[in-house]
Structure formats: C-alpha cells, structure tokens
Amino acid sequence: MTTTNDLLSLPSLSHMKLIGGAQGLSRAVTWPYVILCPPIDEWVSGGEFLIYYGANAIVEKVELQQLVREAAENDASGILFLVGRHYILEENLDDELARLADELAIPVFSHTSLAYVNSITKDIIGLIQERDKKQAAANIFWYSLLFDQADTSQLSTLNKALLLGYLPNYTYCVYILQMMNTDEYFQNLETAHGASFMQTRSEFYRMLATKLEYMTRKETDHGWHIARNQSNIFVFPANTDRQEEAVSQFLVSACTRLESQYPGTRFCVGKGRRRSQLSGIQESFILAQRCLLASNLAGQGKHLISHTDLGFYELLFEIPHASAAREYAARFLDPILAYDRENDSQLFETLCTYLACKYNKVQTAKTLFLHRNTLLGRLDKIEKLLGASLEDAELLFQLQVSIRIHRFFLET
C-alpha cells in the first residue's frame, strides 16, 4: 500500500513542503488527480492525491480552505498546491489553512518547483503501480481459486497462496458485498436525469470497487479484495471471534456509507463459514453467494447475512434435484395459486398471513384490514381447495414448508 508519506521520497516532489495535516500522512494513496476546477465530490472516490494550481485564475483564501474541506470530506489522501506567479499565491497558504489541515488530519502541501504536473503524476503512478504488483498477483490468484476452480490439492496452488500471505494454520472467511437493487436504482436515475444519462453500470461498479479497495486498505489489517462485475469479494483472516466480528462490523459500515453516498441504493453482505483449508475457502465463497441469493428471505432488512440466518433455506440449497422440492410445494399450493389467478383473489396472501400470525384469526383480519367474516370465508375456501381442515397441525406444518420452498425458488 502506498501512503502519502511515501510521496515525499519522489524526485519530482523533492521540494514539496508540508503546510499542515501531518497526522494524515499514513493515508492510503490510490491515484493522483489533477483538479481543473472545484468542486471535487463527484470525481473523488477516496485515496486520490489532489494537485491544484489554480489554472491561471486568482484563487482566494476562502476557496482554498473550502477545497481542503472537500478533500477531507471525500477521503482524499492529501492535496498539493502548486505556488507561483501563475499559480496559487504562496501568501494565501497561511497559518489559518495549516490549522484547518491539522484539524481535519489531511496533509496539505505546497510546491514551488518548476517540474511539470505530468512529471509529478507520472512519479506517483509509478510508485503506486510498483507497490500494487503484489496486490495484482493476489487478485489473479483468488480470482482463479474462486471462479476458475483452481486445484487446491496441488502444491503449486498452496505455494502461491503462501507467497501472498496465506497462513495454513489460520481460519479464513469469505464475504461478498453486493448492491441488491441495481435495476431499480438505474431506472430511477434515468427517470431523474432523462434518457441522456450516461453513467453505465460497469463504470458505477468500477467506482464502487475503487472506494471499497481504499476502505479496505485504510481500515483493516489484512485481507484480500477481488472485484467481479457487481460483486466485491473479500477473503479475511478470522482466527478469533473478535477478528471475525471486526471484519463484519467494517463491511456493515461500508454498506451504510455507500447507501448514504448513493441515496436509493441498497447493499448487503453475504458471509460464508470460517474455514482453514484452501478448499474450505471455496466452500465459504459458495455459502456467501447463497446468503445473498436468500437475503430477501432470511435477511429481514439486515446488511449482513450469514449461514445462521438461512435456517431452513440452507437445507434447500443442498437438495440435489430441485424438482422434488418444487413438486412437494406444488402439491399443497397449486390449487390455491390457480384459484387466485382465475378469480383475481388473494387466498395465497391470506394463507401466508394466517400462518405468520400463528393461526390467530383476529390478528390476521387486522393485518389484512379484513372484516372477520371475509377472513372466515377465505379460510373456508382454502380448506375446500385443499380438502383438509386448517385445524390439522400436520397440514399447517406442510403448508409452512411449502410456502418457504415456493418463496425460495422465486427469490433464487
């Protein structure tokens, strides 16, 4: 990981002077970004090292202070002001600006060198790329393990993992963070901005991956992040309950921060089981995927879904032939669903609510906003369609199981 402090050793920044914000020198640097004009909030994802020279315009102190605030708010790694007769006036980089940088813990620099901006950005990019080679190798390895099903029994696979920092005596857990309402979100954006809205999903996913990579480097001790389409996969050591809980809290926090930054989005994390072998990491990944698939069934609005939340649905994933489960559910539900389709009625909804209310007819009628007699009529029609009484405990159990199976296949 490249930090702001590492930039001090670059040849093109040898004359860079720290004005304030020394507490933030450990911030992770993801990329240099030359500011053409403020504001920057739409363009900064987190970790960018900002370079600003005023573009031959007279820039007042208050504008520089506002830029520093925006840099801190958008989690930039630092900001460099190029000073000179045609750039930022050095007298505007005063003690007040230094105190603001210290308060926000964001490094603010000045530079009087005649070095071209391109030389500065080239040096920063070169440093980042050199430091990121190991991360790139890790991404390739984990991508191969999780998606290409690399042979975990081969010694070469284990050796690659060891080189990347994998410890055989540790347990690991796989997490998948994913946006759950992509279609709805982009439809709303198009409605709000018109058909000319140009942001593609792939660009949005890349931006999310960049933000999450920065958060991961900044806030966790160790782990790997792999971005694939709309999914962001994380492999974290989980050798202790405390370590596992810290990672879960970090990812839940990431979900809430992304939802706050992109209003209308909904993010969720699927969590696998802790495993100690490379083959076990593959199993953990599959379970994390299952948790996301069943999130609407088991999550109840939660940001993190683990296998313990799946309950009965975890068993359904293990059924080798889905047709057997479908046939079981159809035996009880098809007569009711067919009647609803033919008569535009709500018997299935009534049955689901009746079971959810633990067979309490008063509560069921209240929940559905029905008159008691209307509810009794619907329950009587359900009994006739099933040819059995809803007082039968065995039937009630089979209906509950059938409804769960029905919903499972609708969602997954």
N, C-alpha and C positions, 0 to 999 in steps of 0.2 A: 504494500500500500504506500502510495506517495502522499506525503504531508506537506503543508505549507512551509514548514521549517526546512524541508529538503530543497525547496526552490532557492534558498539563499546560496547554495553552492554552484548555481548555474552561471556560466561565463557571462551571458547577456544580462544577468541581474546582479552582477558583482557590485554595482554601485547603488543597489536598492537600499533604501533607508526605512526602517520600521518607525512609523509615527505613533502607533498605539495598537492595543489588542493583542499583546504578547501571549495572553492566556489561551488564545485560539490557534497558536502555531501548530498544534497537533491535529488540526482539522484535515480530513482526507481531501485530496485534490483529484477530481475526476477528469478535468479538461480545462484548457484556457478559453476564455470567452471575451472577445473584444466588444465593448459596448459602443454602439454607434450613437444611441440616444436613450435616455431613461424614458419610461420605467422599464424594469427588467423582469417583473414577476412572471410574465408569460413565457419567458425564454430560459429561465434558470431552473434546473431540475434538482440541484443540490450538489455541492462539491466543486462547482466551477470556480476557477481563479479569474477574477474580473480585471480587465485592463481598460482604463478610461483616460482619454487625452483631450476631451472637450471639442474635438473636430473644428478647431479654429473659432469657436464661439466663446463669448465671455460667460464663464460659469461662476455664479455667486456661491458664497459660503453655504447658504441655506440649501442650495441644490446639492452640494457635495455631501452635506450632512444627511439629507434625505436619501441619497444614493447608498450611503453606508447603512442606514436603517433598512433599506430594501434588501441589501446584500445579506444582512443578518437574518431578516425575516424569511428569506428564501434559501437559507442554509448554504450560502456560498462559502468557499474555503478562505477567501481573502479578497482584497481589492487593491490594485496598484494604480496610482495616479501618476501620469507622465507630466512632468512640470517643465515649463519653459515659456519663452516669449509667445509661441504659437500654440501652447498647450494650456495646462492648468497653472494658474499663478501660485507660486510657492507660498506667498503670504496668506493665501486662503486656507492652507493646510496648517491651521493654528492649534493652540492648546485645547480649544473647545472641541475640535474634531478628534484630537487624541483622547480626550476624556470620554467622548462618545464611543470610540473604538474599544477603549478599556471596559466601559460599562456593558457593551454588547459582546465582548470577548471575540471580536472578529479582527484579524490582522489587517491593518491599513498601512500601505507603503507609499513612498514617493520614489521617483526615479528621474535623474537628470541626464542620464546617458543619451547619446545620440543614436544608440542602437535602434534599428528598425523594429517595429512591432512584430513583423514576421519572424525576426530572429528570436525574439522572446518566446513567441508561441511555438516556434519550432523546437527550441530547447526544452520547453515544458512538456510538449507532446512526446519528445524523445525519451525524457525521463520517465514519464508515465508508462509508455509502451515497454520500456526495459523492465520496470518493476512489475508490470502486469503479465509478463510472459508466463510466470508460474500459474497465475490465475487462469490464463487462457488454456494452459495444459490441463488444469483441474477441470475446467468446463468440458473439454473434449472427453476426458476420462469418464466423468459422471454421466455425461450425455450417452456415451457408449454403454455404460453399465445399466442405466435405467431404460433407455429406449431401444438400443440395438441388442440388448440381452447378451452382453459380453460373458464369456465363460468364467464364472467366479472360481472354478476349481483349478484353473491354470495358474501356475506360479507367476507367470509374467503379469497377469492381472493384479495379483496381490502385490507384486513388486512396484507396479505403477502407483497403486494406492498408497504404499508405504512412502514413496518419494514425495507424495503430495501431502503427507502429514497424517495419514490414516493410522490409527493405533489399534492393533488387533485385540488388545485387552480392554478396549473401551466399548461401550454400547453407543449406538447412534440412532437417531430418529429422523425420519423424512417428513417434511411439511410441504404442502402445496398451497400457495396463496393465489387466489383467482378472483377475477371480477365476475359476479354472478348474474348481472343484468345488462350484458353488453348490448344486445339488440335494442332493448328499451332505452338505454342511455343515448345511443347514437341516433335513434329515431327522434328523441326529444331535442337533441342538438340540431338536427336537420330542420325540425319544426321551428325552433327558435331562431336559427340563423339563415334558413332558406336552403334551397337546393344547391346553392353555390358553396355551401360549407365544404371545405377541402380537407380537413383533417381525416386521414384514413385510420382504420383500426390498427394497422401494422405500425404506423407512426406513434399512435397512442400507447400501444403495448411496449414499444421501444423506450418511450419516455418513462413509463411505469417501471420497466426493468432497470433503467438508469437510476431512478430515485431509490428503488429497493436495494440496489447494489451499494449505493452510497450509505444508506441507513445501516446496512449490514456491516460494512467496514467500520463505520463510526461507533456502533452501539453494541457489537458482540465481540467476544474474544476470539472465536474461531468457528469456522464453518464454511460451507461452500454454497454458492448461489448459482443456479442454472436457469436461464430464461428460455422458454419454448412457447412460441405463439402467445396465447393469453395467460399461460401458466408460469408462475415463478416458483421453482422447486428449491428447497433448502435441505441440506444434509448437515445436521448439527450433532456434536457430541452430547450425549445425555447420560453421563456416567453416574450422576446423582440426581435425586429428586429435585434438589434446589436448582441444579443446572438446567434440567428439563423445564421447570416452572419459569425460569428466567427467559428462556427462549420463547415459550408460549406467550408470556407477557409482552415480549418485544414484538412478536408478529401480530398480536391483537392490537397493540398500539399502532403498528404500521397500517392496519386496516382502517382504524378510526381516523388517522391522519390523512390517508388518501381520500376517504369519504368526505372529510372536511375540505380538502383542497379541490376535489371534483364533486360538487354537490349533485346529488341524484344517482351517484354510483353506490354499489353495494358489494363489499368484499368479504370473502370468507376464507378460512384456512382449514384444510384437511390435514389431520395429524395421524401418522402411522404409529406402529408399536416400536418400542425400543428393541434394537437387535444388535448383536455383537459380530456377526459374520457378514461378509460382503453379500452373500446370497440373501441374508436376512434383511439387508438394506433394500434389496429389490422387493422383498415381501412388504416391507414398511412403506415403500413407494406405492405399491398396488393398493394397500389398505387406505393410504391417504387419498388416493383417487376415489375409492369407494365412498369415503366420508363426504367428499364434495358432491358426488352423484346423489347421495341420500341426504344432503344438507337440509333441503326443504322439508323432509320427513322427520329428521331427527334433531335438527338444529334449533328450531323454535326461535329464530332470530339471532342466534349466537354467532360470534365472529370465528370461533374455533370449534371444530367438530372432531372428536376423537372416536376410536372404535368403541369406547364405553358408551357413547351417545347413540350408537347404531341400534343397540338392543337386538330385537327380533330381526331387524333388517340385515344384520350381519350374517345370519344364517341363510337368508335368501340368496346372497351373493355366492354361497358355496354350493347351491343346488346345481348339479352338472347339466340338467335338462330343464330349461325354463318352462317348457310346455307342460310339464307335470304340475308345476305351481299354478300356471295360468288356468289349467283345466280344473284344478281344485277350487279356485276362486270363482270361476265361471259357473260352476255347479250351483252356487248359492246366489250369486249376484246377477247373472244374466237375465232371469225373469224380471227382476226389479228394474235393471237398466233398460231393458227392452220396453217395458211398460212406460217408463219416463219418456223415452224417445217417441213412442207412438201417441202419447197423450199429453205431452208437454207438461209433465207433472214433476214433483220434487220428492219422490219416495226415497231415492237413494240418499239425498241430503238429510231427509228426516231420520232415516235409519242411522246414519253416521252420528248425527247429533244426539239421538236417543242413547246410543252406546256410549258416547263421550260423556253424557250426563248421568252415567251409571244407572240407566233404566228409570230415572226419576221423570215421570210424565209432566209434573208441574214445571220443573226446571227446563225440560225440553220445549214445552209450549212457550215458556217465557223467552228462551234463547231464540226461537224461530219466529217470535211475535205472532203466534197462532192462538186461536180460541181452543180451549180444551177439547171440545167436540170435534173440531177439524183435525187435531192431532190424533184422537182416538180413531177417527175414520181412516186416516192414513196408515196407522199401525195395523188396523184390521185388514186393510187391502194388502199390506206386506205379508201378513200371516197367510192369507188366502193364496197369494202367489207362491209362497214357499211351501204351503201345505203343512205347516207346523206352527206351534204356538211360540210366541216370544217370551213365554214364561219358562221355556225349556233351557236350562243352563248350558247344556251341551250345544244346542243350536246357537246360543248367544256367543259362545266361545268360537265356534266355527265361523260365524259372521264377522267377528272381530279379526280373526286371522285372514279371512278372505278380503276384507277391506284393506288391510295392511299390504297384502300381496298386490291387490289392484292398484293401489297408490304407488307402490314400489315400481311397478312396471311403467306406470305413467311418467314417473319422475326420472327413471334411469334408462 
